C-alpha cells in the first residue's frame, strides 16, 4: 500500500483531522472551515477518509470560529 501524501496544512482546516481527510476534503474543493460549514455532519462522511474523528475535530474547530455544520 502506498503512503498517503501529507498535504497539510489545507487552508484553515485543523491538522488533527488527519492527512487522508485533509487530502480528500481538498480534492473535493473543501479547503476552509467556512466551506465545511456549508455541509451537514451527515454529508461529509461520504468523502473517503472523513470519519468520526475528523467530524468531531472539524466540529470543535467550527465552534471555535462561531460556525457550525449546516442544519446544526
N, CA, C and O atoms as CSV, one atom per row, in Angstrom:
chain,resi,resn,atom,element,x,y,z
A,1,UNK,N,N,0.850,-1.178,0.000
A,1,UNK,CA,C,0.000,0.000,0.000
A,1,UNK,C,C,0.893,1.239,0.000
A,1,UNK,O,O,1.831,1.329,0.792
A,2,UNK,N,N,0.611,2.167,-0.863
A,2,UNK,CA,C,1.396,3.395,-0.962
A,2,UNK,C,C,1.096,4.317,0.211
A,2,UNK,O,O,-0.019,4.351,0.730
A,3,UNK,N,N,2.113,5.057,0.612
A,3,UNK,CA,C,1.930,6.013,1.701
A,3,UNK,C,C,1.014,7.144,1.242
A,3,UNK,O,O,1.041,7.547,0.079
A,4,UNK,N,N,0.208,7.645,2.164
A,4,UNK,CA,C,-0.692,8.756,1.862
A,4,UNK,C,C,0.104,10.048,1.917
A,4,UNK,O,O,0.708,10.345,2.948
A,5,UNK,N,N,0.125,10.828,0.836
A,5,UNK,CA,C,0.867,12.089,0.877
A,5,UNK,C,C,0.247,13.045,1.885
A,5,UNK,O,O,-0.975,13.146,1.996
A,6,UNK,N,N,1.104,13.739,2.613
A,6,UNK,CA,C,0.643,14.693,3.619
A,6,UNK,C,C,0.675,16.081,3.009
A,6,UNK,O,O,1.745,16.664,2.834
A,7,UNK,N,N,-0.513,16.618,2.680
A,7,UNK,CA,C,-0.587,17.928,2.030
A,7,UNK,C,C,-0.934,19.037,3.016
A,7,UNK,O,O,-1.149,20.182,2.619
A,8,UNK,N,N,-0.988,18.694,4.310
A,8,UNK,CA,C,-1.338,19.694,5.321
A,8,UNK,C,C,-0.241,20.734,5.432
A,8,UNK,O,O,0.928,20.414,5.215
A,9,UNK,N,N,-0.582,21.961,5.761
A,9,UNK,CA,C,-1.915,22.440,6.083
A,9,UNK,C,C,-2.756,22.704,4.839
A,9,UNK,O,O,-2.235,23.038,3.775
A,10,UNK,N,N,-4.046,22.550,4.994
A,10,UNK,CA,C,-5.012,22.863,3.946
A,10,UNK,C,C,-5.866,24.009,4.471
A,10,UNK,O,O,-6.684,23.821,5.372
A,11,UNK,N,N,-5.673,25.185,3.909
A,11,UNK,CA,C,-6.433,26.353,4.345
A,11,UNK,C,C,-6.368,26.501,5.849
A,11,UNK,O,O,-5.290,26.446,6.440
A,12,UNK,N,N,-7.530,26.691,6.473
A,12,UNK,CA,C,-7.565,26.796,7.928
A,12,UNK,C,C,-8.138,25.527,8.570
A,12,UNK,O,O,-8.593,25.555,9.713
A,13,UNK,N,N,-8.112,24.413,7.825
A,13,UNK,CA,C,-8.570,23.153,8.396
A,13,UNK,C,C,-7.554,22.672,9.427
A,13,UNK,O,O,-6.348,22.771,9.198
A,14,UNK,N,N,-8.027,22.153,10.563
A,14,UNK,CA,C,-7.104,21.710,11.608
A,14,UNK,C,C,-6.326,20.460,11.185
A,14,UNK,O,O,-6.877,19.561,10.549
A,15,UNK,N,N,-5.042,20.415,11.546
A,15,UNK,CA,C,-4.211,19.254,11.223
A,15,UNK,C,C,-4.735,17.975,11.866
A,15,UNK,O,O,-4.498,16.879,11.359
A,16,UNK,N,N,-5.444,18.117,12.978
A,16,UNK,CA,C,-5.939,16.962,13.715
A,16,UNK,C,C,-6.928,16.094,12.961
A,16,UNK,O,O,-7.259,15.005,13.428
A,17,UNK,N,N,-7.413,16.541,11.808
A,17,UNK,CA,C,-8.358,15.720,11.045
A,17,UNK,C,C,-7.659,14.544,10.372
A,17,UNK,O,O,-8.308,13.581,9.965
A,18,UNK,N,N,-6.348,14.623,10.256
A,18,UNK,CA,C,-5.589,13.551,9.619
A,18,UNK,C,C,-5.271,13.871,8.174
A,18,UNK,O,O,-5.962,14.650,7.518
A,19,UNK,N,N,-4.199,13.245,7.693
A,19,UNK,CA,C,-3.737,13.588,6.342
A,19,UNK,C,C,-4.662,13.080,5.238
A,19,UNK,O,O,-4.798,13.730,4.202
A,20,UNK,N,N,-5.301,11.924,5.448
A,20,UNK,CA,C,-6.212,11.424,4.411
A,20,UNK,C,C,-7.434,12.320,4.312
A,20,UNK,O,O,-7.856,12.673,3.211
A,21,UNK,N,N,-8.006,12.691,5.449
A,21,UNK,CA,C,-9.177,13.571,5.434
A,21,UNK,C,C,-8.828,14.917,4.810
A,21,UNK,O,O,-9.597,15.446,4.008
A,22,UNK,N,N,-7.678,15.472,5.171
A,22,UNK,CA,C,-7.259,16.766,4.611
A,22,UNK,C,C,-7.120,16.675,3.093
A,22,UNK,O,O,-7.598,17.547,2.368
A,23,UNK,N,N,-6.467,15.622,2.620
A,23,UNK,CA,C,-6.269,15.442,1.176
A,23,UNK,C,C,-7.594,15.289,0.447
A,23,UNK,O,O,-7.808,15.911,-0.594
A,24,UNK,N,N,-8.486,14.461,0.988
A,24,UNK,CA,C,-9.751,14.189,0.313
A,24,UNK,C,C,-10.709,15.375,0.375
A,24,UNK,O,O,-11.426,15.632,-0.593
A,25,UNK,N,N,-10.737,16.098,1.484
A,25,UNK,CA,C,-11.555,17.312,1.537
A,25,UNK,C,C,-11.069,18.301,0.487
A,25,UNK,O,O,-11.869,18.888,-0.241
A,26,UNK,N,N,-9.746,18.485,0.411
A,26,UNK,CA,C,-9.171,19.397,-0.581
A,26,UNK,C,C,-9.526,18.951,-2.000
A,26,UNK,O,O,-9.874,19.776,-2.844
A,27,UNK,N,N,-9.439,17.658,-2.256
A,27,UNK,CA,C,-9.759,17.127,-3.588
A,27,UNK,C,C,-11.228,17.361,-3.942
A,27,UNK,O,O,-11.592,17.396,-5.118
A,28,UNK,N,N,-12.071,17.522,-2.914
A,28,UNK,CA,C,-13.495,17.792,-3.123
A,28,UNK,C,C,-13.813,19.274,-3.022
A,28,UNK,O,O,-14.978,19.654,-2.905
A,29,UNK,N,N,-12.782,20.118,-3.065
A,29,UNK,CA,C,-12.981,21.564,-3.085
A,29,UNK,C,C,-13.263,22.191,-1.731
A,29,UNK,O,O,-13.710,23.336,-1.658
A,30,UNK,N,N,-13.007,21.455,-0.659
A,30,UNK,CA,C,-13.248,21.975,0.694
A,30,UNK,C,C,-11.894,22.270,1.329
A,30,UNK,O,O,-11.171,21.359,1.734
A,31,UNK,N,N,-11.563,23.559,1.410
A,31,UNK,CA,C,-10.254,23.948,1.926
A,31,UNK,C,C,-10.333,24.956,3.063
A,31,UNK,O,O,-9.315,25.509,3.477
A,32,UNK,N,N,-11.544,25.196,3.571
A,32,UNK,CA,C,-11.689,26.148,4.673
A,32,UNK,C,C,-12.828,25.710,5.584
A,32,UNK,O,O,-13.706,24.944,5.185
A,33,UNK,N,N,-12.794,26.210,6.809
A,33,UNK,CA,C,-13.874,25.904,7.742
A,33,UNK,C,C,-15.199,26.473,7.257
A,33,UNK,O,O,-16.245,25.866,7.485
A,34,UNK,N,N,-15.177,27.628,6.591
A,34,UNK,CA,C,-16.425,28.182,6.039
A,34,UNK,C,C,-17.038,27.217,5.032
A,34,UNK,O,O,-18.258,27.058,4.983
A,35,UNK,N,N,-16.198,26.573,4.230
A,35,UNK,CA,C,-16.708,25.598,3.262
A,35,UNK,C,C,-17.220,24.348,3.974
A,35,UNK,O,O,-18.209,23.754,3.544
A,36,UNK,N,N,-16.558,23.946,5.055
A,36,UNK,CA,C,-17.040,22.811,5.848
A,36,UNK,C,C,-18.441,23.120,6.368
A,36,UNK,O,O,-19.321,22.260,6.345
A,37,UNK,N,N,-18.647,24.360,6.841
A,37,UNK,CA,C,-19.925,24.771,7.421
A,37,UNK,C,C,-21.070,24.755,6.403
A,37,UNK,O,O,-22.237,24.819,6.788
A,38,UNK,N,N,-20.753,24.671,5.131
A,38,UNK,CA,C,-21.777,24.592,4.087
A,38,UNK,C,C,-22.338,23.174,3.948
A,38,UNK,O,O,-23.252,22.937,3.158
A,39,UNK,N,N,-21.793,22.247,4.710
A,39,UNK,CA,C,-22.188,20.842,4.634
A,39,UNK,C,C,-22.737,20.386,5.977
A,39,UNK,O,O,-22.410,20.954,7.020
A,40,UNK,N,N,-23.571,19.360,5.940
A,40,UNK,CA,C,-24.089,18.805,7.193
A,40,UNK,C,C,-23.106,17.790,7.746
A,40,UNK,O,O,-22.236,17.284,7.037
A,41,UNK,N,N,-23.265,17.508,9.015
A,41,UNK,CA,C,-22.451,16.500,9.701
A,41,UNK,C,C,-22.630,15.123,9.046
A,41,UNK,O,O,-21.748,14.270,9.147
A,42,UNK,N,N,-23.760,14.907,8.381
A,42,UNK,CA,C,-24.044,13.611,7.753
A,42,UNK,C,C,-23.492,13.516,6.335
A,42,UNK,O,O,-23.262,12.413,5.840
A,43,UNK,N,N,-23.275,14.656,5.671
A,43,UNK,CA,C,-22.775,14.637,4.291
A,43,UNK,C,C,-21.286,14.310,4.210
A,43,UNK,O,O,-20.862,13.546,3.343
A,44,UNK,N,N,-20.502,14.882,5.103
A,44,UNK,CA,C,-19.048,14.783,4.981
A,44,UNK,C,C,-18.485,13.369,5.082
A,44,UNK,O,O,-17.497,13.076,4.409
A,45,UNK,N,N,-19.067,12.472,5.893
A,45,UNK,CA,C,-18.515,11.113,5.931
A,45,UNK,C,C,-18.617,10.361,4.603
A,45,UNK,O,O,-17.996,9.309,4.449
A,46,UNK,N,N,-19.377,10.870,3.655
A,46,UNK,CA,C,-19.426,10.251,2.331
A,46,UNK,C,C,-18.108,10.439,1.592
A,46,UNK,O,O,-17.838,9.752,0.606
A,47,UNK,N,N,-17.288,11.373,2.071
A,47,UNK,CA,C,-15.968,11.612,1.471
A,47,UNK,C,C,-14.981,10.644,2.105
A,47,UNK,O,O,-14.882,10.564,3.329
A,48,UNK,N,N,-14.257,9.915,1.277
A,48,UNK,CA,C,-13.268,8.951,1.750
A,48,UNK,C,C,-12.331,9.609,2.759
A,48,UNK,O,O,-11.841,10.714,2.528
A,49,UNK,N,N,-12.087,8.932,3.870
A,49,UNK,CA,C,-11.141,9.422,4.863
A,49,UNK,C,C,-11.719,10.357,5.901
A,49,UNK,O,O,-11.037,10.709,6.863
A,50,UNK,N,N,-12.972,10.769,5.723
A,50,UNK,CA,C,-13.607,11.670,6.683
A,50,UNK,C,C,-14.508,10.826,7.577
A,50,UNK,O,O,-15.660,10.541,7.248
A,51,UNK,N,N,-13.948,10.437,8.715
A,51,UNK,CA,C,-14.668,9.588,9.650
A,51,UNK,C,C,-15.086,10.348,10.892
A,51,UNK,O,O,-15.018,11.576,10.937
A,52,UNK,N,N,-15.521,9.604,11.905
A,52,UNK,CA,C,-16.000,10.228,13.138
A,52,UNK,C,C,-14.981,11.152,13.805
A,52,UNK,O,O,-15.348,12.201,14.334
A,53,UNK,N,N,-13.702,10.766,13.784
A,53,UNK,CA,C,-12.678,11.617,14.401
A,53,UNK,C,C,-12.590,12.954,13.680
A,53,UNK,O,O,-12.592,14.005,14.320
A,54,UNK,N,N,-12.513,12.924,12.364
A,54,UNK,CA,C,-12.417,14.168,11.585
A,54,UNK,C,C,-13.665,15.025,11.781
A,54,UNK,O,O,-13.562,16.247,11.887
A,55,UNK,N,N,-14.834,14.404,11.830
A,55,UNK,CA,C,-16.082,15.148,12.039
A,55,UNK,C,C,-16.051,15.861,13.388
A,55,UNK,O,O,-16.447,17.022,13.489
A,56,UNK,N,N,-15.578,15.164,14.429
A,56,UNK,CA,C,-15.501,15.762,15.770
A,56,UNK,C,C,-14.487,16.903,15.808
A,56,UNK,O,O,-14.771,17.966,16.360
A,57,UNK,N,N,-13.306,16.690,15.223
A,57,UNK,CA,C,-12.266,17.724,15.209
A,57,UNK,C,C,-12.741,18.943,14.428
A,57,UNK,O,O,-12.540,20.078,14.859
A,58,UNK,N,N,-13.369,18.711,13.283
A,58,UNK,CA,C,-13.904,19.820,12.487
A,58,UNK,C,C,-15.018,20.545,13.244
A,58,UNK,O,O,-15.104,21.772,13.192
A,59,UNK,N,N,-15.868,19.795,13.945
A,59,UNK,CA,C,-16.945,20.404,14.722
A,59,UNK,C,C,-16.399,21.329,15.797
A,59,UNK,O,O,-16.929,22.421,16.004
A,60,UNK,N,N,-15.340,20.900,16.487
A,60,UNK,CA,C,-14.704,21.744,17.507
A,60,UNK,C,C,-14.102,22.999,16.882
A,60,UNK,O,O,-14.224,24.094,17.430
A,61,UNK,N,N,-13.451,22.833,15.732
A,61,UNK,CA,C,-12.835,23.977,15.051
A,61,UNK,C,C,-13.904,24.953,14.552
A,61,UNK,O,O,-13.721,26.169,14.620
A,62,UNK,N,N,-15.011,24.420,14.056
A,62,UNK,CA,C,-16.116,25.282,13.622
A,62,UNK,C,C,-16.645,26.090,14.802
A,62,UNK,O,O,-16.829,27.302,14.691
A,63,UNK,N,N,-16.887,25.432,15.923
A,63,UNK,CA,C,-17.426,26.101,17.113
A,63,UNK,C,C,-16.479,27.203,17.593
A,63,UNK,O,O,-16.925,28.269,18.017
A,64,UNK,N,N,-15.179,26.942,17.524
A,64,UNK,CA,C,-14.192,27.936,17.968
A,64,UNK,C,C,-14.235,29.188,17.106
A,64,UNK,O,O,-13.842,30.264,17.555
A,65,UNK,N,N,-14.707,29.057,15.874
A,65,UNK,CA,C,-14.814,30.210,14.950
A,65,UNK,C,C,-16.241,30.759,14.880
A,65,UNK,O,O,-16.533,31.636,14.068
A,66,UNK,N,N,-17.128,30.238,15.734
A,66,UNK,CA,C,-18.513,30.696,15.719
A,66,UNK,C,C,-19.313,30.141,14.557
A,66,UNK,O,O,-20.326,30.722,14.166
A,67,UNK,N,N,-18.870,29.025,14.003
A,67,UNK,CA,C,-19.546,28.386,12.879
A,67,UNK,C,C,-20.117,27.055,13.328
A,67,UNK,O,O,-19.831,26.601,14.436
A,68,UNK,N,N,-20.910,26.432,12.495
A,68,UNK,CA,C,-21.481,25.115,12.781
A,68,UNK,C,C,-21.769,24.406,11.464
A,68,UNK,O,O,-21.858,25.028,10.406
A,69,UNK,N,N,-21.910,23.094,11.559
A,69,UNK,CA,C,-22.324,22.333,10.384
A,69,UNK,C,C,-23.699,22.836,9.940
A,69,UNK,O,O,-24.496,23.289,10.762
A,70,UNK,N,N,-23.967,22.753,8.651
A,70,UNK,CA,C,-25.278,23.139,8.120
A,70,UNK,C,C,-26.349,22.272,8.776
A,70,UNK,O,O,-26.198,21.057,8.899
A,71,UNK,N,N,-27.424,22.917,9.189
A,71,UNK,CA,C,-28.512,22.189,9.815
A,71,UNK,C,C,-28.318,21.911,11.287
A,71,UNK,O,O,-29.159,21.271,11.918
A,72,UNK,N,N,-27.212,22.389,11.843
A,72,UNK,CA,C,-26.970,22.143,13.288
A,72,UNK,C,C,-27.584,23.223,14.142
A,72,UNK,O,O,-27.478,23.175,15.368
